[in-house]
């Protein structure tokens, strides 16, 4: 089983290196064979030849990509790794990959808000992208004081958004 480990943001330099927004705590998990998925195409295997961190991102070089033009074609690709590489989550913790696709409910009256469509795990704050049934997108600051519960078995997350946040988007 493959899990989403990050997203290629842009090329870095002229020799095919790419800048990745990582969803992982350890950049070493990007070593060796990984998979890239562009658009709706099936994942394709790539071999990492070099990885390093730079300005809160992971920079990767692949055996199959040796110039900026090829790296540009990978912009926006999701970076996937085998789930078996991960250390099992501690009790009460979840992986970012597990959040995507959960149904979101507001805690006060258990009102359905939408589905978590994506996650941005920048160093300052984790942001969930919640897609409403009408197709609007809510940017939700995923901090502990705003998250009531996460139930992976039910496929649900219950949130307590700050006053006025939902009204901005809806």
C-alpha beads as a LAMMPS data file, in Angstrom:
LAMMPS data file: protein, C-alpha beads

170 atoms
169 bonds

1 atom types
1 bond types

-500.0 500.0 xlo xhi
-500.0 500.0 ylo yhi
-500.0 500.0 zlo zhi

Masses

1 110.0

Atoms # bond

1 1 1 0.000 0.000 0.000
2 1 1 1.307 3.440 -0.948
3 1 1 0.753 6.553 1.150
4 1 1 1.163 10.195 0.248
5 1 1 4.436 11.473 1.713
6 1 1 4.562 14.886 0.075
7 1 1 3.999 16.995 -2.992
8 1 1 6.476 18.308 -5.546
9 1 1 6.251 22.093 -5.434
10 1 1 8.717 23.112 -8.128
11 1 1 12.058 22.366 -9.794
12 1 1 15.162 23.502 -7.911
13 1 1 18.130 24.443 -10.050
14 1 1 18.900 23.223 -13.556
15 1 1 20.026 19.609 -12.983
16 1 1 16.631 18.025 -12.304
17 1 1 16.368 18.484 -8.551
18 1 1 12.842 19.087 -7.191
19 1 1 11.543 20.824 -4.069
20 1 1 9.064 18.738 -2.056
21 1 1 6.590 19.803 0.604
22 1 1 7.042 16.861 2.973
23 1 1 4.257 15.376 5.068
24 1 1 6.778 13.258 6.985
25 1 1 8.920 13.887 10.037
26 1 1 11.985 12.178 8.559
27 1 1 13.433 13.162 5.169
28 1 1 15.284 9.823 5.086
29 1 1 11.981 8.099 4.215
30 1 1 12.371 9.570 0.703
31 1 1 15.532 7.514 0.044
32 1 1 15.554 4.705 -2.509
33 1 1 12.537 3.822 -4.592
34 1 1 9.552 6.135 -4.306
35 1 1 6.529 6.713 -6.500
36 1 1 5.264 9.861 -8.184
37 1 1 1.700 10.368 -9.296
38 1 1 0.849 13.171 -11.683
39 1 1 -2.740 14.157 -12.392
40 1 1 -4.948 11.063 -12.579
41 1 1 -2.212 8.774 -13.919
42 1 1 -1.151 5.665 -11.983
43 1 1 1.906 6.003 -9.705
44 1 1 5.274 5.540 -11.408
45 1 1 8.453 4.333 -9.667
46 1 1 11.449 6.675 -9.407
47 1 1 14.799 6.104 -7.718
48 1 1 16.075 8.829 -5.403
49 1 1 19.805 9.378 -5.881
50 1 1 20.193 12.277 -3.461
51 1 1 18.069 14.037 -0.849
52 1 1 18.653 16.989 1.435
53 1 1 16.652 19.577 3.332
54 1 1 16.534 23.238 2.318
55 1 1 14.326 25.999 3.797
56 1 1 11.812 23.623 5.419
57 1 1 11.471 21.535 2.250
58 1 1 13.091 18.338 1.030
59 1 1 15.100 18.519 -2.182
60 1 1 15.237 15.291 -4.194
61 1 1 17.247 14.158 -7.198
62 1 1 16.083 11.159 -9.224
63 1 1 17.993 8.758 -11.445
64 1 1 15.305 9.247 -14.109
65 1 1 15.337 13.084 -14.077
66 1 1 18.520 14.876 -15.178
67 1 1 17.389 18.353 -16.249
68 1 1 15.050 21.176 -15.311
69 1 1 12.584 20.442 -18.127
70 1 1 11.964 16.920 -16.853
71 1 1 11.727 18.245 -13.282
72 1 1 9.170 20.846 -14.419
73 1 1 6.926 18.046 -15.722
74 1 1 6.766 16.712 -12.145
75 1 1 5.443 19.974 -10.653
76 1 1 2.379 19.177 -8.539
77 1 1 3.040 15.423 -8.472
78 1 1 2.228 13.590 -5.279
79 1 1 5.152 11.725 -3.701
80 1 1 4.170 8.254 -2.504
81 1 1 6.075 5.728 -0.404
82 1 1 5.200 2.233 0.803
83 1 1 3.320 2.435 4.111
84 1 1 5.579 -0.353 5.404
85 1 1 8.434 2.191 5.697
86 1 1 6.586 4.103 8.405
87 1 1 6.880 3.419 12.084
88 1 1 3.388 2.613 13.412
89 1 1 1.628 5.686 14.783
90 1 1 1.466 6.050 18.547
91 1 1 -1.948 5.614 20.172
92 1 1 -3.999 8.769 19.653
93 1 1 -1.892 9.879 16.673
94 1 1 -2.724 9.642 12.973
95 1 1 -0.741 10.091 9.810
96 1 1 -1.628 13.012 7.536
97 1 1 -2.489 10.500 4.822
98 1 1 -5.207 9.109 7.090
99 1 1 -6.878 12.540 7.389
100 1 1 -7.488 12.940 3.648
101 1 1 -10.964 11.717 2.751
102 1 1 -12.455 11.982 6.255
103 1 1 -15.912 13.498 6.605
104 1 1 -15.860 16.687 8.693
105 1 1 -18.544 17.581 11.225
106 1 1 -18.917 20.689 13.381
107 1 1 -18.954 19.687 17.074
108 1 1 -21.638 22.076 18.389
109 1 1 -24.523 20.488 16.458
110 1 1 -22.758 17.692 14.529
111 1 1 -23.500 19.492 11.265
112 1 1 -21.831 18.009 8.170
113 1 1 -19.241 20.440 6.741
114 1 1 -17.539 18.444 3.967
115 1 1 -14.551 16.189 3.264
116 1 1 -10.843 16.775 3.907
117 1 1 -9.536 16.931 0.325
118 1 1 -5.902 17.820 1.032
119 1 1 -3.471 18.692 3.799
120 1 1 -0.660 21.234 3.867
121 1 1 1.901 20.388 6.510
122 1 1 4.099 23.448 6.608
123 1 1 6.361 23.954 9.653
124 1 1 4.294 26.796 11.093
125 1 1 0.868 25.190 11.004
126 1 1 -0.947 22.244 9.483
127 1 1 -3.832 23.309 7.217
128 1 1 -6.679 21.054 6.130
129 1 1 -8.501 21.795 2.884
130 1 1 -12.162 20.926 3.441
131 1 1 -14.362 20.655 0.353
132 1 1 -18.015 21.438 1.058
133 1 1 -20.907 19.686 -0.722
134 1 1 -21.361 22.857 -2.828
135 1 1 -17.721 22.696 -3.963
136 1 1 -16.400 25.549 -1.817
137 1 1 -13.033 25.123 -0.125
138 1 1 -12.442 25.872 3.553
139 1 1 -8.901 26.354 4.836
140 1 1 -8.959 24.960 8.359
141 1 1 -6.084 25.481 10.848
142 1 1 -5.627 21.951 12.196
143 1 1 -4.458 22.695 15.725
144 1 1 -5.423 20.610 18.750
145 1 1 -7.759 23.206 20.292
146 1 1 -9.925 23.149 17.125
147 1 1 -10.076 19.343 16.725
148 1 1 -12.619 17.595 18.919
149 1 1 -12.009 14.023 17.718
150 1 1 -10.723 11.891 14.863
151 1 1 -12.371 8.509 14.293
152 1 1 -10.599 6.621 11.506
153 1 1 -12.936 3.623 11.809
154 1 1 -15.997 5.814 11.114
155 1 1 -14.076 7.984 8.642
156 1 1 -14.978 11.140 10.543
157 1 1 -13.369 14.125 12.203
158 1 1 -15.239 16.491 14.503
159 1 1 -13.994 20.080 14.702
160 1 1 -14.605 23.156 16.845
161 1 1 -13.608 25.959 14.458
162 1 1 -12.850 29.410 15.844
163 1 1 -15.794 31.798 15.883
164 1 1 -16.550 33.162 12.427
165 1 1 -14.232 30.867 10.442
166 1 1 -16.942 28.871 8.687
167 1 1 -18.977 32.001 7.983
168 1 1 -16.042 33.453 6.019
169 1 1 -16.209 30.547 3.568
170 1 1 -19.903 29.737 3.583

Bonds

1 1 1 2
2 1 2 3
3 1 3 4
4 1 4 5
5 1 5 6
6 1 6 7
7 1 7 8
8 1 8 9
9 1 9 10
10 1 10 11
11 1 11 12
12 1 12 13
13 1 13 14
14 1 14 15
15 1 15 16
16 1 16 17
17 1 17 18
18 1 18 19
19 1 19 20
20 1 20 21
21 1 21 22
22 1 22 23
23 1 23 24
24 1 24 25
25 1 25 26
26 1 26 27
27 1 27 28
28 1 28 29
29 1 29 30
30 1 30 31
31 1 31 32
32 1 32 33
33 1 33 34
34 1 34 35
35 1 35 36
36 1 36 37
37 1 37 38
38 1 38 39
39 1 39 40
40 1 40 41
41 1 41 42
42 1 42 43
43 1 43 44
44 1 44 45
45 1 45 46
46 1 46 47
47 1 47 48
48 1 48 49
49 1 49 50
50 1 50 51
51 1 51 52
52 1 52 53
53 1 53 54
54 1 54 55
55 1 55 56
56 1 56 57
57 1 57 58
58 1 58 59
59 1 59 60
60 1 60 61
61 1 61 62
62 1 62 63
63 1 63 64
64 1 64 65
65 1 65 66
66 1 66 67
67 1 67 68
68 1 68 69
69 1 69 70
70 1 70 71
71 1 71 72
72 1 72 73
73 1 73 74
74 1 74 75
75 1 75 76
76 1 76 77
77 1 77 78
78 1 78 79
79 1 79 80
80 1 80 81
81 1 81 82
82 1 82 83
83 1 83 84
84 1 84 85
85 1 85 86
86 1 86 87
87 1 87 88
88 1 88 89
89 1 89 90
90 1 90 91
91 1 91 92
92 1 92 93
93 1 93 94
94 1 94 95
95 1 95 96
96 1 96 97
97 1 97 98
98 1 98 99
99 1 99 100
100 1 100 101
101 1 101 102
102 1 102 103
103 1 103 104
104 1 104 105
105 1 105 106
106 1 106 107
107 1 107 108
108 1 108 109
109 1 109 110
110 1 110 111
111 1 111 112
112 1 112 113
113 1 113 114
114 1 114 115
115 1 115 116
116 1 116 117
117 1 117 118
118 1 118 119
119 1 119 120
120 1 120 121
121 1 121 122
122 1 122 123
123 1 123 124
124 1 124 125
125 1 125 126
126 1 126 127
127 1 127 128
128 1 128 129
129 1 129 130
130 1 130 131
131 1 131 132
132 1 132 133
133 1 133 134
134 1 134 135
135 1 135 136
136 1 136 137
137 1 137 138
138 1 138 139
139 1 139 140
140 1 140 141
141 1 141 142
142 1 142 143
143 1 143 144
144 1 144 145
145 1 145 146
146 1 146 147
147 1 147 148
148 1 148 149
149 1 149 150
150 1 150 151
151 1 151 152
152 1 152 153
153 1 153 154
154 1 154 155
155 1 155 156
156 1 156 157
157 1 157 158
158 1 158 159
159 1 159 160
160 1 160 161
161 1 161 162
162 1 162 163
163 1 163 164
164 1 164 165
165 1 165 166
166 1 166 167
167 1 167 168
168 1 168 169
169 1 169 170
